[in-house]
């Protein structure tokens, strides 16, 4: 599986916003500059995150982007699903059955006069292994929140207005 480059960018956006004072929207232009991407590309990423209810945009002169939830309530799986979607990594198209004729096992054995034929690890099981691996991958992403990776100031998550730092 190869993740889209926007997954890393989305993770950075959510982390930036996790530190940003939630009463002060972070200007899209500043986020785009910090990530080294165009504002139009940032807008596409933000649209995916907004559709997943991770961020929202605030219009106006003092507008920008803010998180819709506490960073401790946003998992890496939330961000992954927002960008990559919910489609399985590997889809069963029926090709394995077509190529190997698994539904015609007796006919296969009769054609080749196989009396003791054993299909030790059917090729179809490979698809099940991919599905199990994906489930474990998703479980792992669900265990870590954005808040867990953010810097702290003592016991509190760091919260500040990035604008001062990003416009210096």
C-alpha positions in Angstrom: 0.0 0.0 0.0 1.3 3.4 -0.9 -0.2 6.4 0.9 -0.9 9.7 -0.9 1.6 12.5 -0.1 -1.4 14.5 1.2 -1.6 12.0 4.1 1.6 13.4 5.6 0.5 16.9 4.9 -2.9 16.3 6.5 -1.2 14.9 9.6 1.0 18.0 9.8 -2.0 20.3 9.4 -3.9 18.5 12.1 -0.8 18.6 14.4 -0.4 22.4 13.8 -4.0 22.9 14.6 -3.8 20.7 17.6 -1.3 23.2 19.1 -3.2 26.3 17.8 -5.4 28.1 20.3 -8.8 26.8 19.2 -10.3 30.3 19.7 -8.0 31.7 17.0 -8.3 30.3 13.4 -5.0 29.7 11.7 -4.8 31.4 8.3 -4.7 29.0 5.4 -2.0 31.1 3.7 0.3 30.6 6.7 -0.3 26.8 6.8 0.3 26.5 3.1 3.6 28.5 3.3 4.7 26.4 6.3 4.0 23.2 4.4 5.5 24.5 1.2 2.3 23.9 -0.8 -0.1 26.1 -2.8 -3.2 27.4 -1.1 -5.3 25.6 -3.7 -3.7 22.3 -2.8 -4.1 23.0 0.9 -7.8 23.7 0.2 -8.2 20.2 -1.3 -6.7 18.6 1.8 -8.7 20.7 4.2 -11.9 19.8 2.3 -11.2 16.1 3.0 -10.5 16.8 6.6 -13.6 19.0 6.9 -15.7 16.3 5.3 -14.5 13.9 8.1 -15.4 16.5 10.7 -11.8 16.9 11.8 -11.4 20.6 10.9 -13.6 23.5 9.8 -12.9 26.7 8.0 -13.9 30.1 9.4 -14.6 32.7 6.8 -13.6 36.3 7.0 -10.6 38.6 7.5 -9.7 36.9 10.7 -10.8 33.4 9.4 -8.8 30.3 8.8 -8.8 26.7 9.9 -9.6 25.2 13.3 -10.0 21.7 14.7 -13.6 20.6 15.4 -12.5 18.2 18.2 -10.0 17.9 20.9 -6.7 16.5 19.6 -7.0 13.7 22.1 -10.2 12.6 20.3 -8.6 12.6 16.8 -6.8 9.3 15.9 -4.4 8.7 13.1 -7.0 6.5 11.6 -9.4 9.4 11.4 -6.8 11.4 9.4 -5.9 8.3 7.3 -9.5 7.6 6.4 -10.2 11.3 5.6 -7.4 11.3 3.0 -7.2 7.7 1.8 -10.9 6.7 2.2 -12.4 3.5 3.4 -11.7 1.3 0.4 -9.9 -2.0 1.1 -6.2 -2.2 0.3 -6.8 -5.3 -1.9 -10.1 -6.0 -3.6 -11.3 -9.5 -4.5 -12.1 -9.3 -8.2 -12.7 -13.0 -8.5 -9.4 -13.4 -10.5 -8.0 -16.0 -8.2 -11.0 -18.2 -8.7 -10.9 -17.6 -12.4 -7.2 -18.3 -12.8 -7.0 -21.4 -10.5 -10.6 -22.7 -11.0 -11.0 -23.3 -7.3 -14.7 -24.0 -7.6 -13.8 -26.9 -10.0 -11.4 -28.7 -7.7 -12.8 -32.2 -8.3 -12.7 -31.7 -12.1 -9.1 -30.5 -11.8 -8.2 -33.6 -9.8 -9.9 -35.9 -12.3 -8.2 -34.2 -15.3 -4.8 -34.8 -13.9 -5.6 -38.1 -12.1 -4.6 -36.6 -8.8 -5.7 -39.1 -6.1 -4.0 -37.4 -3.1 -4.3 -33.7 -4.1 -4.1 -31.3 -1.1 -4.3 -27.6 -1.5 -2.1 -26.8 1.5 -2.5 -23.0 1.4 -5.1 -22.1 -1.2 -4.1 -19.0 -3.2 -7.4 -17.5 -2.2 -6.1 -17.4 1.4 -3.6 -14.7 0.3 -6.6 -12.3 0.0 -7.7 -13.1 3.5 -4.1 -12.4 4.8 -4.2 -9.0 3.1 -7.5 -8.3 4.8 -6.1 -9.4 8.2 -3.1 -7.2 7.7 -5.3 -4.2 6.8 -7.4 -4.8 9.9 -4.3 -4.8 12.1 -2.9 -1.7 10.4 -6.2 0.1 11.0 -6.3 -1.1 14.6 -2.8 0.3 15.2 -3.7 3.7 13.7 -6.8 3.8 15.9 -4.7 3.5 19.0 -2.7 6.7 18.6 -4.3 10.2 18.9 -2.9 13.4 17.5 -2.9 14.7 21.0 -0.5 11.9 22.1 2.2 13.1 19.7 1.9 16.9 20.4 4.4 18.7 22.6 3.3 19.7 26.1 4.0 22.4 28.6 4.2 20.5 31.7 1.2 18.2 31.9 -0.8 20.3 29.5 -0.8 20.1 25.7 0.9 23.1 24.3 -1.6 25.7 23.0 -0.5 28.9 21.3 -1.2 31.1 18.4 1.1 30.0 15.5 0.5 33.3 13.7 3.1 35.0 15.8 5.7 32.4 15.0 4.8 31.9 11.3 4.8 35.6 10.5 8.1 36.5 12.2 
